[in-house]
Amino acid sequence: MNWENQNNKDPWGNKNDAPDFDELMKKFSSILGGKKSSSNGSGGSGNSGGFKFPSSRMLTYALFGFSIVYASQCIYQLDASERAVILRLGKFYEEQEEGLNFRLAGIDDRYIENVSLTRRYTQTNSMLTKDENIVDVTVSAQYRIANLKDFVLNVKDPEGSLRNAIESALRHVVGDNTLDQTLTVGRENIAQEVQTRLQSYLDIYQTGLIVQQVNIEKTDPPAAVKNAFDDVVAAREDKERLQNEAERYALSIVPEARGQAQARIRGAEAYKEEVVAKAEGEVERFNQLLEEYAKAPEVTRDRLYLDALQSVLSNSTKIMVDVEGGNNLLYLPLDKIMEENKKKGDDDE
């Protein structure tokens, strides 16, 4: 389809009523009071070789374009995590937050920072401990910007001040602890003390920074004595291991010894009661025999004699009897006689 000569209609057949850009510029020029420049001279005798002033239309175009460019430089947008500090002619003017913001380009200085970003700094230094030993300490600090105005205006290099403050705080705290505390159990306390002291330094300097966390990443003795120190650590660990084993052995052997002691005490008490009861029984038996002996001395004496012989002979298996008036000894194999009597008794049953 030929779109020319369509009586000022668009390709879809509708009338195009949009104003022409040239017409807009003409209206803008008339508002500014611009006039079309006339040619110098008449009848073609103008000064064609001299300087020609730009026309009002060109000046209007230039002014309009400059206004658009300048406006684009003045208007900007900040993200949710960003903040901006505006200095007007070198003096603090305002602090701007997220969204669309305005500044005077060429007049205002703008400093934009991410205030929600957590930053991290790590450094390693050799420190002198309380007991005059040297230790290499690696410390890390996590921080962010809490006050952008102070961060921009108060200190020339806030993060450089942070590095110096970390080293100063660390040296002060490590100097109050021994080598053993720095290398082993005291690291957590050192980190907390360094964080407290570091924040106080930053507040004094008004850096606008806030310390979120300080960690002691690593503590090592100097490389020249590391092998000797490792031997000391190994010896200390062996000492603790042997102490733990001794304590476990003590915990197991002491109750056992106490149990054996209690058993022996109870055994001694039982033996005591047995001996006392046996002695009392012997005394009672002797008293009864004494009464019987008083009634019939000869009978009682013979009975005691026979009982003694029975007790002695029952514990002997061989008896030699000397025959009066002869040279021969009579041998009685009591053990055999007792076995035969036992067999006969079993057969009778």
Protein Blocks (a to p, Z undefined) as FASTA:
>chain_A
ZZehnlopafkopacfbdcfklmmmmmmmmnopacdddedeehiacfkbccdddfklmmm
mmmmmmmmmmmmmpccddfkbccdddeehiafbdcdedjddddehkaccddddfkbccdd
ddddddddfkopacddddddddddfblmlmmmmpmblmlmmmmmmmmmmmmmmmmpcfkl
mmmmmmmmmmmmmmmmmmmmmmmnonopacfbdcdfbacddfklmmmmmmmmmmmmmmmm
mmmmmmmmmmmmmmmmmmmmmmmmmmmmmmmmmmmmmmmmmmmmmmmmmmmmmmmmmlmm
mmmmmmmmmmmmmmpcbdcdddehiabdcdddfklmmmmmmmmmmmmZZ
